[in-house]
Amino acid sequence: MANEKMKAIVWDGSVYPRGLSYEEVEIPSPPKGWVLVHNRAAGICGADLMALRGQTRDKMPDKLFPAVLGHENAGDVVKTGEGVTRVKVGDRVAVEPLHGCIDFGKSCPMCLSGRYQLCLDGVSHVGMPMKRMLPGGYGEYSIVHENHVYPMPDSMSYEEGAILDVLAVNVHGAMIGKPQLGDTVAVVGCGIIGINMVQVLRSMGITKIIAVAKYGHQAQMAEKYGAAHSIVLDSNEDPVKEVMRLTGGRGVDQAYECVGGNSNAFSQAVEMAAVGGKIIMFGGTASPSMVSLSTILYRELSVLASSSYCMAGDKPEFQIAMELVQSGQVDHKGVITHRFRPEDYEKAFEMIFSKKQNHICKAVWVRE
């Protein structure tokens, strides 16, 4: 496919609504140990939206633009580089986008220990222009190291496989948080990360889950997937007061912060935690955040950061995510609420940036 072209949504780095176009770019060629995947479905991630808004643009070198986003992908292997043995042409695969330096012939202590998401040389994401620009699912084709493609069972659709990256994030958070049977847990934020967090917690036997949602439709979905209670910010409920009421003034054993951006979700998670409790932080912040250090100190809270995912012992957390969907413990069909063709990107982003009105949980690009 040398010098052949593919269609892609291309981003020049400008702040949305500027900077996007649908055009032809060169199809990448897989080097030794890599494969070329025809992307059949690709998730539209909140991290993409933050990037397009300019909130994380400072982490993206100008030299990596123009960029083809999309780090939640599934499709078909159409070409393999020299030495590839894990998959073959024609295999249906889900793509794990994270690549550490070990995938480029180097090594660092983090990659060697299985924590490649913390690669000291910098993580390269398929579809995220931070260390390298590996074209993502906003384009028709992506190159992926063979260690990061996972053959999908026949029962799993491309759409379900594409958003395994999201679920692997939740698996990692649960591995870090280590919730115990009988714990009362708050999930703060009910976008796709929060909804999947509810599902992962239920798969672990956690039943006392309080979901804090921005909108009513998100609360309904959280309860559908196992939350015992939901709190809706859109109705002007004070989430901390309501959590304290529901727990008899004690607070929760664990609070999973699943929002990030410019929200105050992390400070709310701190305030609703019980003495000796844990806060597991997924979202990060786009700007400095106010939080009560005295509350953390005097309640002796543990603040745990959960960044992406990695190996759980000798098993990839991405593989665990796939098994949760395959076994039916996590539903990935029901969380996908909107589907778009890439050529309709203008309409798609207009709807996604107005998700309150359009009740979007998870949106994906789909191709034949």
N, C-alpha and C positions, 0 to 999 in steps of 0.2 A: 504493500500500500504506500510505497515511497512516493512522496510528493502529491498524494491524493488528498482531497479536501473533504471536510465534514462541516455540517451546520452546527453552530453553537451560539448561545447567548454570550456575548463578549462584554466585559466590563473594563472601562479605561481608568477606573480609580476615582472618578468624580462622584460627588454626593448625589444620591437618588433625589429626583427622577432623572437627572442627567447621567450620561456615561454608559448607557446600555444600548446594545445593538444586536441584531440577529444577522449573522453573516457567515461566510465560509472561512475556515482556518485549516491549517495543515493537520492531517492525522498524525499523531505521534507514532514512532516506531519502537517496539519493545526491545531493549537491550538484553544481554545475557541474564537469565534468571527472572525476566519480567514477562508479562503477558499483556496483550491488547484486548480490552473488553468493550463490546458494543453495549452501551448503556441503554437498557430498556425501561428502567424507572429510576428516578432520582428524587430524593427528598429535598424540600426547600426548608432550610434550617434557620432558626433564630439567629445563629451566628452569621449566616449570610446577610440577614436583614440588618444586623448591627454593622456589618462591614459596609453595606450599601449606604447606610445612614452616615457613614464617616466616623462611627464611634470607635472602631478598631483600626482605622486606616494608618495610624502611626506605627503599627506593628507590621506593616506591609511595605517592603522596599519598592520604590518607584521602578526599579529595573525589572521587576517581575510582572509589570503590566505591558500590554493588555492581558487580562486574566479570564480564565473560564472557571467559574465557581462550581460547587456541587460536590460535597464530600459524603453524601448518603446515596450509594449507588448499587444497582444490581443489573446484571445483563448476561451476555453470552461471550465466552472466550472465542475470539476469531483469529488470533495469531499468537504464537508463543516464541519467545526468544530462545537462544541456544541454552541447552541444559535444563529446561523446565521439565519437571517430572510430576509435580503435584496435581496439575490439571492438564486437560487436553482441549484442542479445538472442539467446540460444540458444547462444552460443559456450561450449565447454568450456574452462575456464581453470585454471591454477595461480596461486596468490596469493603474491606477494612481500610480506611483511608490513611491511617497513621503509619509513617515510615521513619524509623530511627536511622542513625548513621550506619548501623550494622547492615542495613539493606543497600548501602552504597559502598561496601567494601571496607568500612572503618569499624571501630569499636570504641565503646566508652563504658564505664562501670554501670550506668543505668541500663543501657541496652543489654549488656551481658547478664544482668540480674533479672531481665524480663520486664523492667519498668521503662520500656522504650518511649512511653509518652513523655518522659522526663529527660530525653536524650540530651546530653551535655553539648552536643554539636548543633542542636536545634532540630525539632521535629519537622519533617516534610509531610504535609497533608495533600492527598489527592483533592484538588478543587479548592485549595486555600493558599493564596500567594503570600506565604510568610517566610519560609526557608528556600523553597523552590516553587516553580509553577508547574505542577503536574496537572494537566487539564482534567476537570471534573465532569460531573454528570449533567451540567448545563450544556455540555457538548455531546455529540454522538458517541465518541470514543475516549477511553482513558487507558493509560498504561499503569500497571500495578505490579509490584513484586509478587512472585508466586506465593510467598509466605503470607500474603495478605488477601488472598482470594479463597472463598469458602464455598465448595460445591453445595448447592441447595437441594433439599429433598424435593421430589416431584410434587409433593403436596403444598409446597411453599410458592407463592406467587412472587414475581419480580418486585411488586410493590411492598410486600411484607419483608422481603429480603433487603430492599434498599434502606429501610429505616432501622435495621439491626444496629447500626452505629449509635442511634439514639438510645436503644435499649441497653447496649453494652455500657454506656455511661451510667445507667442506673444500677447495673450489676456491680460495677466498680464501687459506686457509692455505698451499696449495701455491704460489700466486702469490707469497706473501711468502717462503716457505722456499726456493723455486727449487732443488729437489733436482736433482742431476746424475747422469747415467748412470754406474753403477758405485758410487754411494754406498751405504753401509750405513745403514739407517734403522730406528729404533725407534718404534713406535706404542704409547704408554703409555696404556692404557685401551681396552677393546674393547666399549663400548656402541655405539650406532648411530654416533656421531661417529668412534670409532676404526675400526669396521668399514668405514665409507665412506672413511676416510682410507686404509686399505689398498687399497681399490678405486681411488681416484684415483691413488695412487702407482703402482699397476700399470699404469694407463692411460697413465702418463708414461714407462713403460719401466723403472721401479725394481723390481728383483727381490729384492734382499737386504734383506728386511723382517723385523724381529723384533717380534712382537706380545706385549705384556704385558697379560694378561687377569686379571680378578679371579676368574673362575669358569671351570671346564673347558668348559662349553658355549660360552662366548664365544671361547675359544681355538680350538675346533673350527671355529667360523664364520670366524674370522680366517684360518685355514689354508685353508678352502674358497675364500676370496676372494683368496688369493695370498700370505699370509705364509709365508716360508720356515721360520721357527721360531716357537714360541709358548712363553711362560712363564706359569705359572698361580700367582697369588698364593695361591689357596685351598689349594694343596698345600704352602704354607710355603716355596716357593723364594724365595731372595733375588734380586730382579730385576736389581740392579746387578751382583752377582757372576756371575750367569748370562749377562748381556750381555757382560761382560768375558771370560768363558770362550769364548763363541761367537765373539768378535772377536779372540781371541788376545791379550787384555789391552789392546787399542787403544781400544775404545769405538766409538761410532757417529758417523757424520758429522752426522746429524741425529736429533733426538728430538722427536716430536710429542706434546705433553702434551694428552690428550683426556679428562680426568677432572674436575678442578676440585672444588668443594665443600670438604669438610674433609679431603680426602685429602693424602698426601705425594707425589703423583705428580710434581709439579714438581721437588721436591728430588731425587727419583730420576732424573728426566730429566737434571738437571744432572750428577749423579754418573756417569751412564753415557755422557756425551758425550765424544768424543775431543778431543784438543788442537785448537783452532781450529774446533770444531764449532758447531752451531746448535741452540738449543732454541726450538721454536715452540709458544707457549702459547695454547691454546684456552679452557681451562676456567675460569680465574680461581679465586678462593677465596672462601669464605663467611666466613673468619676469617683473621687474620694467619698467615703460613706461614713456617716456619724453612727457610732455604736457605743454603748455604755461599757467601758472597761471595768468599772466597779461592779456592775452586775455579773460580768464574767468571773471576776475575782472572788467576790463574796458568796456567789453560788457555786464556786469551783466548777465551772462549766468547761467542757472540752470542745474546742473548736477544731474541726477536722476538715481539711480541704480535699475535695475529690475532683481530680483533673483527668478527664477523658477516661481511659481504661488501659489495661495491660494484661499481664499473665496472672492467673490465680494459681500459684504453685506451678505445675507443669501444663496447665490448661488455659488457653486463651479465654478471656472474659467475653470476647466476641462469639466464641463457640458456645459458651454457656447461654448467651442471649439467643442464639439460633435454636438451641435445644428447648428453651422456655417457650418459644413460639411454636416449634414443631410439636411439643407435647400438649399444647393448648393451655398452658398455665398463664400465658400472656397472649392477648388478642391484638394482632396488628392489622386485621382487616377493619375492625370497627373504629379505630382511631384515625384512619385516613378518611377525611371528610370531603376533600376537594382534589380534583385531578385536572391538570392543564397540559396542553401541547406547548412545547418550547416556543414555537413561532407566535404563540399568543401571550408572550411574556408581559406585554404592557398591561393587558387586562388582568393577568394573574397577579402582578405585583400591586396593582391598584386595589384588588380585592383583599390581598393578604395584609397590606398595610391598613386595611379597615376591617380587621378580623372580628371586632366587636359586633359590627352589623352583620357580618357574613358567617358568624359562628364557625370559624375555622379552628379545628384542632391540629390536623396535619395535612399539608398539601404536598403533592408530588407532581413532577413532570413525568409524562408517559410517552412512549414511542412504540411503534410497531416493531 
